[in-house]
């Protein structure tokens, strides 16, 4: 019987398995890293789109609860046309944000491995999250119309830290996207460790949305937040 008819020897099989293991040990981490980078890049781009949508919403005056002619910022449910705008039965049509952001659950939206949450101000400029299924949580009674003409904030953090992403991102009316690697506090939806509305702001104690953001410095959550270029 020839060697070819006998098949592979044990040593040959072991060599093949070893080569496959070496290739996998190199390729798999690179694939995971590529996925993390793709998710983070998508989160940054999404926050920039959200910022543009908020600017369009405010400039159009489609939300004007106090009737003073100055438009107000909106929640995901409102921006996506999923819910009626505050103090009205009308929705934004056409919507200024992707209708995918109308899929709000527990006041948050999941997209490409990241969780997004919007905050609008009350009379003391404290952040209010939207209704569990989208839109205004209390029919215009909690969000302050005057404050909402100038203030809003949105966070994006990984669904699973280290798996779907590592960095947490923030944007508000300034339009600058900030990020933190979570060296002090790592945010992840899987551990229920989520950023509160004031996480990226400066100061301690009771922090208002009108406070400065922690651009390239430590924030109230003790993380260092830096501007994404």
PLY file of the C-alpha trace (Angstrom):
ply
format ascii 1.0
element vertex 229
property float x
property float y
property float z
element edge 228
property int vertex1
property int vertex2
end_header
0.00 0.00 0.00
1.42 3.41 -1.00
1.89 6.31 1.44
-0.84 8.28 -0.37
-3.30 5.46 0.20
-2.39 5.33 3.89
-3.49 8.98 4.43
-1.93 11.56 6.76
0.31 10.55 9.60
-0.38 11.71 13.15
2.57 14.09 13.01
1.27 15.67 9.80
-2.17 16.16 11.34
-0.64 17.71 14.44
1.34 20.13 12.28
-1.80 21.18 10.41
-3.74 21.69 13.65
-0.87 23.74 15.08
-0.78 25.96 11.99
-4.55 26.51 12.17
-4.27 27.38 15.87
-1.53 29.92 15.18
-3.53 31.55 12.39
-6.65 31.67 14.60
-4.71 33.21 17.49
-3.66 36.02 15.18
-6.86 36.47 13.19
-9.54 36.30 15.88
-8.22 39.19 18.04
-7.83 41.29 14.89
-11.41 40.53 13.88
-12.71 41.45 17.34
-10.68 44.66 17.32
-12.01 45.53 13.87
-15.58 45.00 15.08
-15.01 47.20 18.13
-13.56 49.96 15.99
-16.43 49.69 13.52
-19.04 49.90 16.29
-17.32 52.89 17.90
-17.02 54.70 14.56
-20.70 54.03 13.89
-21.64 55.40 17.33
-19.70 58.61 16.69
-21.33 59.06 13.29
-24.76 58.40 14.78
-24.27 61.02 17.50
-23.30 63.55 14.84
-26.49 62.70 12.96
-28.48 63.11 16.17
-26.89 66.53 16.69
-27.89 67.58 13.17
-31.43 66.29 13.74
-31.74 68.26 16.98
-30.54 71.44 15.26
-33.07 70.94 12.48
-35.86 70.26 14.97
-35.08 73.34 17.04
-34.66 75.63 14.02
-37.96 74.52 12.48
-39.94 75.38 15.61
-41.98 72.20 15.22
-41.80 71.77 19.02
-42.86 75.01 20.71
-44.68 74.20 23.94
-44.60 77.75 25.35
-45.61 79.30 22.02
-42.89 81.93 22.01
-41.70 81.15 18.49
-38.41 79.61 19.63
-38.17 75.94 18.79
-37.25 73.27 21.32
-35.16 70.10 21.18
-36.82 66.68 21.18
-36.63 63.09 22.37
-35.92 60.17 20.05
-39.60 59.35 19.76
-40.33 62.89 18.59
-37.34 63.28 16.28
-38.08 59.97 14.54
-41.78 60.75 14.07
-42.69 57.76 16.22
-44.63 59.83 18.77
-46.43 63.15 18.77
-44.36 66.13 19.84
-44.85 67.60 23.29
-48.13 69.34 23.99
-49.51 68.33 20.58
-51.19 65.50 18.71
-48.99 66.05 15.67
-45.75 64.23 14.88
-42.76 65.47 12.89
-43.33 64.60 9.22
-41.06 63.88 7.54
-38.99 62.92 10.58
-35.61 64.59 11.09
-34.02 61.39 12.45
-34.07 57.81 11.19
-37.29 56.00 12.03
-35.12 53.26 13.56
-34.78 55.58 16.57
-38.49 55.21 17.13
-37.77 51.73 18.48
-37.33 52.96 22.04
-37.27 50.42 24.88
-36.66 51.31 28.53
-36.05 54.90 27.33
-33.08 53.75 25.24
-32.29 52.73 21.66
-29.91 49.93 20.64
-27.87 50.37 17.47
-24.78 48.50 16.19
-23.59 47.27 19.57
-24.27 50.58 21.33
-27.02 51.97 23.54
-28.25 55.55 23.01
-30.16 57.67 25.50
-31.48 61.23 25.23
-31.95 63.72 28.06
-33.89 66.99 28.09
-33.93 69.57 30.93
-36.50 70.28 33.61
-36.91 73.71 35.23
-33.66 73.26 37.16
-31.83 71.97 34.07
-31.72 68.47 35.51
-31.84 65.76 32.87
-35.11 63.95 32.14
-35.12 60.72 30.14
-37.87 60.05 27.66
-40.80 57.71 28.09
-39.98 54.01 28.26
-41.44 53.50 24.78
-40.43 56.88 23.34
-41.40 60.54 23.43
-42.29 62.82 26.30
-42.68 60.94 29.60
-45.35 63.18 31.13
-47.11 65.10 28.37
-45.00 68.23 28.61
-45.18 68.64 32.37
-41.58 67.70 33.23
-39.51 69.09 30.37
-39.11 72.86 30.74
-39.93 74.59 27.44
-37.54 77.48 28.03
-34.64 75.24 29.03
-35.34 72.85 26.15
-34.80 75.68 23.70
-31.09 75.61 24.50
-30.21 72.34 26.26
-30.12 68.63 25.46
-27.66 65.77 25.95
-27.21 62.28 24.56
-24.97 59.35 25.54
-23.90 56.21 23.70
-22.29 53.33 25.57
-21.46 49.68 24.73
-24.06 46.98 25.09
-21.26 44.76 26.39
-18.07 46.52 27.43
-15.04 45.04 25.70
-17.20 43.02 23.33
-19.33 45.49 21.38
-17.25 48.53 22.28
-14.95 50.06 24.89
-15.50 53.80 24.74
-18.57 55.74 25.88
-19.58 58.83 23.92
-21.48 62.06 24.64
-22.86 64.96 22.63
-25.03 67.96 23.45
-26.12 71.27 21.90
-22.50 72.30 21.35
-22.18 69.63 18.67
-18.84 68.31 19.94
-18.65 64.56 20.48
-16.74 63.55 23.63
-15.47 60.12 24.57
-14.11 58.29 27.59
-12.35 54.95 27.83
-13.96 54.35 31.22
-10.69 54.12 33.14
-12.50 55.09 36.36
-16.05 53.95 35.55
-16.66 51.62 32.61
-20.18 51.81 31.22
-21.96 48.74 29.88
-25.61 47.89 29.37
-24.89 44.27 30.28
-23.89 45.26 33.83
-26.58 47.95 34.25
-23.74 50.44 34.86
-25.11 53.24 32.70
-24.15 56.94 32.56
-26.48 59.35 34.34
-27.29 62.60 32.55
-24.52 64.55 34.33
-21.72 62.00 33.83
-19.78 64.06 31.29
-20.36 67.44 32.93
-18.02 69.39 35.18
-18.65 69.81 38.89
-19.81 67.81 41.89
-23.06 67.47 43.78
-26.18 68.65 41.96
-25.07 69.29 38.38
-27.24 71.06 35.82
-27.26 70.46 32.08
-26.26 74.10 31.73
-22.90 73.33 33.39
-19.81 73.05 31.23
-18.89 69.71 29.73
-15.61 68.01 30.55
-13.79 68.65 27.29
-10.36 67.01 27.63
-10.52 66.87 31.41
-12.05 64.96 34.33
-15.83 64.95 34.64
-18.23 64.44 37.51
-18.06 60.67 37.00
-14.25 60.88 37.56
-13.58 59.71 33.99
-11.49 61.79 31.59
-13.60 62.89 28.64
-11.87 64.04 25.47
-13.16 65.64 22.29
-13.33 63.25 19.35
-11.63 64.73 16.29
0 1
1 2
2 3
3 4
4 5
5 6
6 7
7 8
8 9
9 10
10 11
11 12
12 13
13 14
14 15
15 16
16 17
17 18
18 19
19 20
20 21
21 22
22 23
23 24
24 25
25 26
26 27
27 28
28 29
29 30
30 31
31 32
32 33
33 34
34 35
35 36
36 37
37 38
38 39
39 40
40 41
41 42
42 43
43 44
44 45
45 46
46 47
47 48
48 49
49 50
50 51
51 52
52 53
53 54
54 55
55 56
56 57
57 58
58 59
59 60
60 61
61 62
62 63
63 64
64 65
65 66
66 67
67 68
68 69
69 70
70 71
71 72
72 73
73 74
74 75
75 76
76 77
77 78
78 79
79 80
80 81
81 82
82 83
83 84
84 85
85 86
86 87
87 88
88 89
89 90
90 91
91 92
92 93
93 94
94 95
95 96
96 97
97 98
98 99
99 100
100 101
101 102
102 103
103 104
104 105
105 106
106 107
107 108
108 109
109 110
110 111
111 112
112 113
113 114
114 115
115 116
116 117
117 118
118 119
119 120
120 121
121 122
122 123
123 124
124 125
125 126
126 127
127 128
128 129
129 130
130 131
131 132
132 133
133 134
134 135
135 136
136 137
137 138
138 139
139 140
140 141
141 142
142 143
143 144
144 145
145 146
146 147
147 148
148 149
149 150
150 151
151 152
152 153
153 154
154 155
155 156
156 157
157 158
158 159
159 160
160 161
161 162
162 163
163 164
164 165
165 166
166 167
167 168
168 169
169 170
170 171
171 172
172 173
173 174
174 175
175 176
176 177
177 178
178 179
179 180
180 181
181 182
182 183
183 184
184 185
185 186
186 187
187 188
188 189
189 190
190 191
191 192
192 193
193 194
194 195
195 196
196 197
197 198
198 199
199 200
200 201
201 202
202 203
203 204
204 205
205 206
206 207
207 208
208 209
209 210
210 211
211 212
212 213
213 214
214 215
215 216
216 217
217 218
218 219
219 220
220 221
221 222
222 223
223 224
224 225
225 226
226 227
227 228
